[in-house]
Amino acid sequence: MHRITGRAGGDNLIEMSPTESFNDDINGYNQHASSSTGSFQQGQSASFLTPDVCVETCESLSASLASLASSDHSDSPQFEAQTLERISALTGLSRKRALFLKFRSRIDKQQQSKDSVFFRDGLRRIDFVLSYVDDKAGERKQERRRVYEANLAKVGLELETEDKSESEDGKTYFVKIHAPWEVLATYADVLKIKVPFKVNDIPDNTEMPMNWLSTPFRLPETIMHPEPDFFTAPFDKSKSDFFLIDDKETFFPPSNRNRIVYYILSRCSYLREECGEKDKKGIKRLLNNGTYTAAFPLHDCRYWKKSRDTHCESERYSLYKHWARFLFFFKEQPLNLVRKYYGEKIGIYFAWLGFYTEMLLFAAIVGTICFVYGVLTYDENEWSKEICSGEIGGKIVMCPLCDKKCGFWKLNSTCNSSWQSHLFDNVGTVFFAIFMGIWVTLFLELWKRRQARLEYEWDLVDFEEEQQQLQLRPEYETKCSNRKLNRITQEPEWVLSRTATDLLAKLFLCWATVILWISLIIACIIGVIAYRLAVYAAFASIMKDNPTSHLQVVGPYITPQLATSVTASCINFVIIMILNLMYERVAVWITDMEIPKTHLEYENKLTVKMFLFQFVNYYSSCFYVAFFKGKFVGYPGNYAYMFGRWSKLRNEECDPGGCLIELTTQLVIVMTGKQVWGNIQEALVPWLMNWWGSRKARKHPESIYSRWEQDNDLQSFGQLGLFYEYLEMVIQFGFITLFVASFPLAPLLALINNIIEVRVDAWKLTTQYRRPVAAKAHSIGAWEEILSGIAVLSVVTNAFIVAFTSDMIPRLVYMYAYHPDGEMNMKGYINNSLSMFNISAIPVANSPEEGENPAWFNSSITTCRYRDFRYPSGHEKQYSHTMQFWHILAAKLAFIIIMEHVVFMVKFFVAWMIPDVPSDVRARVKRERYLVQEYLHNYEVDKLKKQLTHNNCSNDCTCTPMIYPTLSKHEVLSECL
């Protein structure tokens, strides 16, 4: 690459205006040359490339230089000499003059702005860039590129190639693509892109009382509303003068331009027509087979600095300055600018994420209040006082928690865990579980209203039907072989020729694969449970003499139960992340095999498969602790085993304080670990890869590092980039709703994470990734249905957690029905909740080994206690459940039924009270439809009047005047036309 070592100001090169650069290309040398070039006479200049021979000479010169550049010795001295001789022969110039012309062409190219988004002429905007590395042995790839680019030119796209000698690595070619107005107009008509036809005349009466309070959170008006509000209608090429077209070059924003170009690239063939292979088309296939290395639209400038080109919008810089920096975490998001730059699909995601984060604020406040209530009532916890008391808990001897390796233990050893459990297992938990059931309904209903407003403001009303009809996947189109009449449009359309047998076979294979992987997760979870059962005995044996008591601060809190729970949770988290990486590829593969018709259908199918897997993967361990641990234990002498007695893996028991604290531990580790790992993965990995990929450019600060090279060194966002962002947030949504009764601080952790998440996502999208191809989406898609399903399920899970996992219901039953003195307090609850068993009746297989019992245990202790409601030995119903057990079970079931019905009734009432579409949005939609009909009618009437007037004035002319010239020479890549 030829470099300029001099620097001007703080930049790497001296910039020229586009007009100067363009004039230099025409004249061949600098008309304003310094005195060092004054030896060239004016007469020579006049004879050089006169208007009559300019075009012919330039074409010959370009063809000759191109043929020389393609040789294997383009960098050799012989190549330099041949080039000078060819220039001299074609132009009639001396060798010295030819050398100046060659040097001048290099200077012209280097004097472009580093952030130029235009062709060399400085006029035509670069809408898309293709890059490739020329493989000398890859003749097939060269032929594909040649045919593909020729077909793009047939369609009407304009191409300009940057030679590898001008790239930073000296290997990469860049093909810059420009879509002229006529191509844009043609495909805007095909894609039914909505464009403005009238300024919005409906007054905005959305002023809120005390609006000044939100001033610190606002952004400048030019950032929040970069464009005026218009009424829009689908573009019609034959009625171009109906729309508000001030400047054809800027009428379609860059996001629409790159969307149109990508639509063409995805459908253009790369084989000659005589080959007859219909499926050999599309840029995606060319990227997969290595013909091209990348395809992307350009960012409009460097993110940390505005472009010096006045024709560049520098929207990327504005997004970074006002949106992608963490210092602006308290500011509102510039959603309209995000939509304008990245397209509606990414805009909808950030709108949903921002709204979700705002709603989390209310849940976090209430959850924190419930936690504070638990802290404030800490000293009123009567049952914990009994456990910690030396007179009560210190004298209660508990039966061994495992066979052989576990000895007898005293109840007061669980003192700390019982106090910790009270922080989450209190009356406030019941209130918070009911509140979250109502909160999730408010969140979904208010989001529907917000989404409806965005649909109108972003011209997405009635978009779903257009998407189904017009955005067919190229992979689907290439597989179609038959035509079928569409019942709606009454036009023939391509369809897949699949027999019922083929369809059933593919469906069976796909879902059998999903079920197989879900079974693999369940097998892993069973393995973790087996680990818990096996390792608990080891921890109990090691810690029987309190070897951790010498550790300051944390020593007294480390128990066999806690050690087992924490290590098992960490192992489970590692398994979750490994299975995620493996299953992602499988899910994409089986979805590709189904050949969905549209992009929306593809994403919905993938969403269902991925979420089913992730649901089982992330939540199965929490379901185990919440609903299975401690529920099927048995009693001394008749314990239940996981795989039968031969396995010697006795089912786990809960602490006397309940399993809720262990569920809290599991939830905190998995939820927090996932969020921390996700943010590291999202921010650090792209940054490191970009840092490593651009290391050569950093070694040459004086080099020209063009806009397309800078973007080529960034990471690709990918078609499924947003899919993983949604998946991450929906999994988090499940944690804060399905199990929130066990951890009221979960919404607070989610809120803190999401405040960071919004800015991390904005930062990586603006600085670390290539500009994604703009895409439309009118909603969050299948995720909305998944969120609704989680919302319903969360009511059931929280009701069961309160009833069966916490000790809330047994305590209330004791206080109201079984207190011996008739007073409503909790004195004596611990003694009441523990059953008694004779130590002499414990089988040898369940008895502790020699040396496992603590020093205080002796033969005078004849009974031990265990957590259950059973009759003692010697009773006529010994070891069967007492009547109190059945009363508690009935109370639990009654609580579940009452809580579910109350919450569901409130949910349905709230959903009925809140309309999905705001009244002002409904009025605006009706107003816009009315105006479209009225203006089109008036337009047709005026056109007819002009036509009749023209016919009366000139009877000799019988032709109908053209509203817009058609382009017969351009092929339109759409089955719709």
N, C-alpha and C positions, 0 to 999 in steps of 0.2 A: 504494500500500500504506500502511495506517495504522500508524504506528510509535510506540513509546514511547521517549522520549528519555532517561528516567531509567535508571540502572543500579544493580544491587544487587550488591555484592561485586565479583567479577571478571567477572560475566557480563552479558549484554546485556538481560536481562529478569528479572522476578520470576516464579518458577514457582508454580503451584498444584497441589495434589494432585488426582488424577483425580476423587475424590468431590466435592470442592468445585466443580470445573468442571461436573460433571454436575448438581449441585443448582442451580447458577446457570442452566443451560439450562432447567431445569424451572420455576423460580420466576420467571424473567424479570428479576430484579434481585438485587443482593447483599443477602442477609438480614442480613449483618454490616456494613452500610454505616456510614460515619462520621457524625459529627454534621452534616456538610454536606448529607446526604440525609435528615435527620430530619424534614423538613417533610412527607414522605409519611406519611400516617396509617396506622395498623394496619388500620383498617376498609377503607381502599382496597386494602391488600394482600390482605385476605381476599376481596374481591370480584373480584380480578384472577386469571383463569385458575383457577377452582375446579375440583375434580376432574371435575364433570359436563361441563364445556365445554372442559377442557384440551386434549384430543386434537383435537377439531374446530377449535378456535380456532388451535392451532399449525399444523395442516395448511393452513388457509386463509391464515394469515400467511405460511407458507413459500412457498405457490404464488403469492401476490401479489408477494412480494419477488423471487421468481425471475423472474416475468414482467417486472418493472421492471428487474431487473439485466441482462436480455438486450437491453434497448433500446440504441440507439446513443448515448444521452446519459446514461449511468449515472453519469458524473462531474460532471454539470452541477448548478447550484443548483436548477434545476427538479426534477431527479431527487430531490434531498434533500427538497424540500418535499413531493413526491408520496409519498415513502416515509413521512414523518412523518404525513401525512394518512391513509394506508392503515393504519398501525399504530394510530392513534387511533381510526379507524372500527371496526376489528376487535376492539379490546380495551376500548373505552369509556373510554380514558384521555385525560387532557388532553394538549395539544401538548407541554407541558413534560415530562410524564411519559413520553410517547412518545420524546422526544429522549433522556431518560435510558436508556430500554430499548434504543434503538439503540446508544448509546455503550457500554452495559454488554455487549452482545453482541460488540462489537469487542474489548473488554478481555478477555472470557472466552477468545476465540480466541487472543489474543496471550499469554495467561498459560500456554499450553501450553509444555512443555519444547521447546527447540530440537531436542533429540534424541528427541522423542516418536516412537514407532513404533506409536501407537494412534490410533484414530479420536478425534473430539472428545469422545466420552463417556469416554475414558480406559480403556475396558474391552476393546473389540474390537481385536485386533492387525492391523496393516496387513501383509498377506501379499504384495501386489504393487502396483505403481504404474504407471499409464499417464499419459503427458503428451502434450499437443497444443497447438498455437497455432491459435486460431480464425481461420480465413480467411473474411472476409466474402463473398468470391466463391466459396468452396468449398462450395456447397450439397450437392453429392454427398457430400463428406466428412462434413458434418454429419449427413446422413441415415444414412451408414454407421455413424457413432459412435452415433447414437440407437438404431438397430436392434441393433447389436452389444452395447451396454450393456444393452438390454432383454433380449436373449437370455442374457446373463450372469446377470441377475437371475432369469430363469426357471430356470436351472440351480441356483440357490440361493445364488450369491455375493452379498455385500452391498457396495454401492458408496457412496462419499462423495466429492463433488467439491469441490475447492478452486478458488474463482473466481480469474480472472486478476488481479483487483485486489489479491489477497493474495500474489501471487508477486513475486519480486524484480524481474523485468524488466517486470512489468505486462502481459505478453502470454500467458504460459503457464498453461494449466489443468492441474490434476493430478487424476486419478481414482484414489482409494485403494480397494483391493479387500481384503475380508476374507472368508475361508472359514470358515463356522460348523462346528461339530462334525459335524453330520449330513452335510454335503458332504465333509468330510475323511474320515469313516468310509466313505462310499460309494465314493470314489475310491481310498482305501487298499485297499479290497477289490478294486477293478478292477485296480490296479497291483501287487497282491500284495506290498505293503510289509511287511517283517518287523518285528514289534514284540515286546517282552518278555512272557513268560508265567511265567518262573520265574528266580530268582536262580541264577547258575552255582554249582554245588556241587562242581566238580572242583578240588582244590587246585592251586595254582600252584607247581610244583617247578622253576622255571627259574633258581634262584639259581646264579650262576657263581662259581667260586673267585676270590678276590682282587677281589671286586666293588667294594671301596672305592676301587680305582684309578680307576674311572670317575666318582667323585663330582664332580670339577670340571666334567664334561661333562653332568651331569644337570640337568633342570629340575624345579621343584616337582611333587609328585605330583598336585596338583589340576589342573595344566596338562597333564601327560602323560596322565592318565586322568580326564577330566572327568565320566565317567559310570561307574557300577558295571557289572560284567559280568553279562549275562543270557543265558539261553537264549531263543531267539526262534523265532517261527513266522509265516507269512504271515497278515496280518490278515483276519478274517472278521467282517463286520458282524453276521451273525446270531448270533455267539458272542462278543459284546463283553465279557461278564462273565468270559470265560475268560482274558482278558489282564489284566496288572497296570496297571489304569487308576486312578491316584490322583487326577489332575486332568485333566479333558478339555481344558482350555485349554493345558496344557503337555505333554500326552501325545505329540503329534506335534511334533518339534523344528522350528524355522523352516525348515531345509533341506528337510525333507519337505513342509512346508506350501507353500513356493513351488514345489516340483516339481509338486505336485498342481494348484495354481492354473495353472501354465504349461501343464500337460496340457490343462486345460479351455480356456484362452485359445487354444491352438493348434488347437482343433477346433470352436470356436464360430463360427457363421455370422454374416456382417454384412449379409446381404440377407434380405428377407422370404421366407417359404416359398413364396409363390405365384410368386416369380420363377423358381424351378426351376433355378437355376445352382448345381450341387453344389460346384464348386471355389471358390466365393466364401466362403472361411472361413479363419479363423486369424489370429493377431496378426502373423505374419510378413508376410503379404500387406498388412495394414493399415500396417505400418511401411514396406514397400517403396513403397506408393503415397502415402505422406505423410499418411494419415488420422491416425495417431499419430506423434509424433516419437521416443518412447522407451517401453520397457516393461522394468521391472526390479524385483527384490525389493530391500528396503531393507537397508542395513547397520544394525546394532543400536545404534551409537553413533559418536561421533567417535573416530578412531583414537588420538589423543593424550590422551584424557580419558575416564574412565568416565562412563556415563550416571547422572544423579541419580535416575532412575526405578528403584526397587528391583525392579520387574518385568522390567527389561531385563537380559539376561545379560552385556552388555558384553564379548562374546567377541572382537569386533574389537580392542578395546583390549588384551586379553590376548595376542592373536596379534601385534600390533605390538610390545608390550613384550618378549615372550619369543622372538619368531621373526623378525620383519621388520627388525630392526636389525642392522647389520653387526657391531657389537661382540659379538654373540652367535654369531659364525661358528663358534666351537668347540663350541657347545652342540648337543645332540641336537634333532631337530625334534619339535614336539608334533603328531604325525601324527593322533592321535585327535581332537584339537581342530580340526585342519584339516579332517578328514573331517566332523565334526559341523557345522562352519560352512559349508563350501563344497561338501560332498558327496563321494561316494566317487571320482568320476572325477578330480577335482583332487587328492584325497588320494593316489590311486595314483601319479599323476605325481610328486609330491614324494617319495613313498616310493622310487620307482625312481631319481629323481635323487640322493637322499641315499645310497642303496645303491651306485649307480654311482660316486659321489664317494669313498665309503669304500674301494671296491675299487681305485680309481685310486691310492690311497696306496701300496699294495704295488707296483704297476707303476712308479710314480714313483721309489720307493726303489731298485728293481733297475736301472732305467734310469739313474739318477744314478750308481750304483756303476759301471755299464759306461762311462759318460762319464768318471768319475774314473780308471778304469783306462786309458783312452786318454790322459788328461793325464799320469798317472804313467809311462807307457811312451813318452812323447814323445821322450825322448833315445835310445830304442832303435830308432827308426824308421830303418833302414839305407837304404831306398830314397829317403827324403826327404833324407838326408844326401848321397847321390850326386847328387840333382838340384840341391841347393844348392851343391855343391862346385864350386869354380872349375876344378879339375883334371878333373872328369868332366862335370857339367852345363854348366859354362862353356865347354867345348870342343865340345859336341854342337850342331850346327846343324840346326834343324828346318825342314821344308818349309812353305811358306805355307799358312795356314788358309783363305784365300779367294782368289778370282781377282782379278788386277789390283791391287787396293787393299791387299793384305796382302804384306808382305815376309818375308824369312827372319828367323828369330828363334832365340835361344839357349834351351836347355832350362832353365837356371837362372832364367829370368824367371818361372817358375811355382813358385818355391820356397815362397812363402807359402801358396798354395792346396794344395800337397802336404802341408805341415804341418797345415793345417786339416782336410784330408781324413782324416788319421790319427786325429783325435779321434773320428770316427764309423765309420771303416772299419778295424776291428781285430777280433781274435778275439772280444772281448766282444760285438760286434755279432751274431755267429752265435748265441752263447748267449742273447742277449736276444730274438732272433727266435723261437727255440724256446720260451723262457719265455713270451712273449706268446701263442703258440699255445695253451699250456696255461692261461694266465691267463684268456683269453677264455672258455674252456670252464667254468672254475670260476665265473666271473662269471655266466654264463647259468644254470648249474645251481643255484647258491646263490640266485640271484634267483627261480627257480621255487619254491624252498622258502619264501623270504620272502613271495612272492606268495600261496602257498597259505595261509600263516598269516594274512595280511591278509584273504583271502577268507573265512576262518572268523570272524575277529574282527569284521569289518565286515558280516557277514550277506550275503555274496556267493556262497555255495555254491549251485550249481544256478541261478545267475542268468542264464546265457546263454540257456537255453531260454525263460525268462520274457521276456527282452528281445526275442528274435525274435518272440514271439507278441503281446506287449503294447505294445511301443514302436514301432509303425509310424509312419513319417513322415507328417505331415499332407499333404505334397505328393504322396505316393504314394496316400493314401486318396482324395484329391479326383479323381485320374485313374482310379480303378477304376470299372468299369461292370458287371462280371460277378461272379457268385459261384461258388465252387468248393469241393468238399468237401475239408477238410484230412484227410490220411491219418492223422495222429497224434491230433488231437482229435475227429475224426469230426463236425466242425461246419462249416457253410458259412462261407467267408471271402471277402472282396473280393479280386479279382485284376485285373490289367491285361489288357485285351483287345488284345494285340499279335500281329500276324501274324509269321511267320518272316522275311518280307521286311523288315518294319519293323525288327525286332530286328537283323538282319544289317546293314542300312543304317546304323543308329545306331552299332553297334559299329565298323563300318568307318570312319565319320566320326570317331568319338572317337579310335581308335588311329591313324588317319591323321594326325590333328592332333598327337598325341604324337610320332609319328615325324618329322613335319615340324619340330617344334621341336627335337628332338634333332639332326636334320640341321643346323639353324641353328647349334646350339652347335658341332658339329663343323666347320662352315664358319668360325666365328669362331676356333676353335682353330687351324685351318690358316692363317688370316690372321695370328694371333700368331706362328706358326712362320715364316711368310714374313717377318714383321717382324724376327724374330731373325736370319734369314739375311741380310737386306738391311742391317740396322743394324750387324751385326758388322763388316762391311767398313768402314763409316764410322768406328766407334770405333777399329778397328785403325789406320786411316790417321791419325786425330787423335792417338792415343796412342803413335805409333811412336817419338817422341823423349821419352817419359815427361813430358808436360806436367803430370801430377798429382803429380809427386814433391815439389813445393814445399809441398803440403798436409801439415800436421802430423798425426800419428797415422794417419789413414786413407789418405793419399796412396800409400804403397807397396803398399797392398792393392788399389787400384783397377786392374783390368786390363780389356781389352776383353771377356773372357769374363764377368767379374763385372758390368760395366756392362750388357752385353746381358741377362744373366740377371735382374738386379734390375728393370730397366725393363720387360722383357717380363712378368715376374711381376706387377708393379703394373698394367700394362695389362690383363692377364688377369683380375686381381681386379676391376677396374672393370667389365669386360664381364660377369663372373659376376653381380655385384650388379644390373646393369641388366636382364639376361635374367631374373633371379629375379623382379623386380617385374613384368615383362611377362607371364611365364608363369603366375603365381599366378592371375590372373583367368581365363586360358584354362582352366586345370585345373579350377577351380570350375565354370565354364560347361559344360564337356563332361561333368562328373560330374552336374550338375543335369539335363542332357539325358537321361542314362541312367535317371533316376527310380528310384533304389535303394529297396528296400522298407523297410529299417530304418535307424536312425541308425548302427548298427554297420556295416552293409553300405556305407552312404554314406561313412563315414570310411575304411573299408578300401580302397574303390575310389579315393578321392582320394589316399590314402597311397601306393598303388602308382604312380599317375601322377606325383605330385610327386617321389617318391624316384627314379624312373627318370630324370627330367629333372635333378634335383639331382646324382645320381650322375655323370652325364656332364658336367654343368656344372662341378662342383668338382674332380673327380678326373682329367679328361681330360688336363690339362696335366701333372700328375704322372706319369700313365701314359706320356706322350710322352717326358719326360726319363728315366724309369726304363727303358723298354723299347725305345725307338726311336732316341733321339739317340745318334749315334756308332756305330750298329750297321750302317748301310748307307751307308758313306762312299765305298768304293772305294779307289783308291790314286793317287798322282801319275801323270798321263797318262791316267787312266781313272776320273775322279771321277764319282760319282753325283749327279744333280741332282733337285730336288724335282719340277719339272714338265717335265723334259727340258732339254737343253742350251740351248734357245732362251730359257728363263726366266732363265738365269745365276744361279739361286739354288742354290748348291752346298750339299749336306747338311752339317749341323754335325758337327764332330768333338769328342770329349771331350779334356780335358786329359790329359797323361801320367799324372796322379794318378787319373784316372777321373772318371765323371760323378756320383758319389755326392754330392760336395759341392754340385753344382748342384741335385740333387734335394732336398737338405737346405734350400738357399736357397728353392727353390720352395715347399716344404712350410711353412717358417716364415712366409713372407710371406702365403700364402693362409690358412693356419690361424689365425695370430695376427691378421691383418687382419680376418677374419670374426668372431672372438671379440670384438675390441675394438669393431668397428662394431656388432655385435649388441647388446652391453651398452649402448652409447650410444643406439642406437635404442630399446631396451626401456625404459630409465630416463629419458633426457632428453626424448624426444619426448612421451610422455604427460604428464610434469611441465610442460613448456612449454605444451601445449594446455590443461591444466587451469588453469594460472596465467592464461592469456589469457582463458579462458572465465569465470572467476570474478572478473575484475577489477572488475566493477561492484559485486559484493557487498562487496569489500574497501573500496570507497569509502564504504560506509555501515555502519560498525561497529555503529551503534545499531539496525540493522534486524533484523527477525526473519528468520533464514536457516534455514528448516526442514530437517528431515532429508531429506525428499524432494527439496527444491531443491538441497541439497548433493550428493546422489547424482546428480541429473540433470545437474549440471555436470561430473561425472566422465566418463571415457572408458568406452565399452562394451567389455567383454572379448570378446564375439563367440563364435559357436558354434565357430569354428575356432581360438580362442585357444590352446588346448592343443596343437593340431596343429602349429603353428609352433614351439612350445617343444620338442616331441618331435623335430621335423625338425632343429632346430639341434643337439640333443645327438647324434642318430644320425649326422649328417654329421661331427661331431667324433669320434665313435666310429670312423668309417671312417678318419679321418686317423691316429689313434693305433694302429690295427691293420693297415691295409693297407700303410702305408709306414713302419712304426716301425723297420725295420731300417736306414733311412737317417738316423734322428734319434731316438736313445734318450731324449732329453729331452722328446719330445712328450707322454708321460703326465704329466710334471711341469707343463708349461704347461697341459694340460687340467685337472689338479687345481687349480691356482691359479685358473683361470677358473671352474671349477665351484663352488669355495668362494664366490666372488663371485656366481655365477649363482643359487645357492640363495637368497641373501639379496636379490638384486635382484628375482628373481621374486616372492618373498614380499612385499617392500616395495611393488612396483608393484601387486600384486593386493590388498593390504590398504589402500593409501593412494591409488592413482591410478585405480583402476577401480571401476565399479559392481559390486555383488555379483552374481556369475554365478548363473544358475539351477542349482540342484543337479541333478546327473545321476549315474547309477550306471554303473560299469564294473568288471568283475571282473578285468581284466588290462590290459596296455598295448596290447592289440589286435594289429594287423598288424605293429606295430613289432617284436614279439618274433621273428616269422619273418624279418624283414629283418635283425635283429641276428644271428640264426643264420646267415643267408646270408653276411653280411659276415665272420663268424668263420671260416667254411670258406674263403672266398675269400682271407682274409688269410694263411692258411698258404701258399697257392700264390704270392701276390704277394711275400711276404717271402723265400720260397725262390728265386724268380727274381731278386729284387733282390740277394741275397747272391751268386748264381751269375753273373749277367750284368751287373749295374750296378756292383758293387764289384769290386775287384781281388783279393779274398781267394783265390779258386780259382787264378788264374794264379800268384800268389806261392807257394801251397802246392805246386803242381805243379813250379815251378822249384826250390823248396827240397828237395823229396824226390826229384826225378828228373833235373834238368838242371843242378845246380850242378857246375861243372867240377872242383873239388877234392874232391868227394865229402863235403864238410862241410855240415852242416845250418844254413846261414845265408843271408842275402839279399844278400851281396856280389855285384855284377855283374848284379843283376836288371834295372836300368834299361837297360843296354846290350843285354841279352838280349831285352828286350821291344820294342825299336825296330828296325824294318826300314830298309834303306838304298836310296836311289834316286839315280841320276846326274842332276845338275842340267841337264846338256846335253840330256837326254831329255825334259825338261818342255816340253809344247806351249806355243806363244806365248800361247794363250788362257788358260792357267793361270799364266803367268809374271807377276811383279810389274811394274808400270809403272815408268818412269824416275823415280827419286827416292823410291820407296817403300821401297827397301832401307835398312837402317841403315848408319851410317858405317863400321862395322867389316867389312862384307861386301866381299869383293874376288874377283877372278877365280881366286885360288889355291884357293878352296873349290870343290871339284868334286862333292861329294855332300851330300845332306840326309837327315834321318831322319824317319820317320813312325810312328805308333803302330799296329803290326800285326805278325803273324807270317808274313812272306812271304820267299821266296828273293830274293837281290839280283840286279841286272842282271848278265848274263854267265853266270849259272847255267843249266843245261839246263832247269830248271823256273822260270825267272825270273818273279817277281811272282805266282807261285801260292803257296798256303798251305803252310807247312812242316808236318812231322809233329807238331811241338810244338803247333801250333794244334789239330790233331785230338785230341791227348791232352788238352788243356785243355777242349775242347768235350765230350769224353766224361766228364771229371771233373765238369764243370758239370751235365750231365744226371744223372750218378750221384748227385751231391749233392742235386739236386732230388728225385729219387725217394726217396732214403733219408730226407731231412728230412721230406718229406710223410708217408711211411708211419709214421715214428716219432711225429710229432706227432699224426697222426690216430688211431693206436693208443692213445696216451695219452689223447687227447680222449674216445674212445669208452669207454675203461676208466673214466675219471673220471665220465663221464655215467652209466655203468652202476652205479658204486659209490654214487653220491649219489641217493637217492630224491627224486622231485619233491615229495612231501608228507611232512612230518615225522610220525613215529609218534604223537606226542602230539596233533597236530592231527587225524589220522585217527581217533584214539580219541574226541576231543571231538565230531567230526562224527557218529560212530555213536551216541554218548551222547545228543546232541541229537535225532537222528531217533527214537531209542527213546523219549525222554521226550515228544516231541510225540505219538506214537501212544498212549502210556500215559495221558497227561493228557487227551487228547481222548476216549479211551475212558471214563475215569472221569467226565469232564464229561457225556458223553451218558448214562451210567448214572444219575448224580445228577439230571440233568434229567428223565429218564424217571420216576424215583422220585417227584420232586416233582409231576410231572404226574398220576401215578396217585393220589397222596395227595390232590391237589386235586380230582380227579374223584370220589373216594370221599366227600369231605367235602361237596361240593356237586353233587348229581346233576342239579340243574336246569341247570347250565352245561355245555354240550357243546363249547365252543370251546377250541382249543388256545392256551395262554397265549403271548403274544408275548415272545420273548427280547429283541427290539429293534424299536422302531417303525419302519416303513418310511415313505418320503416319496414318495407318489404324485404330489405336485404338482411335483416336481423332475425334470427331464429329465436322464438320464445320457448323457453324450457318449462313448460307446464302442461300437464294433461288437462288442466281445467279449461284451457283455452281451445 
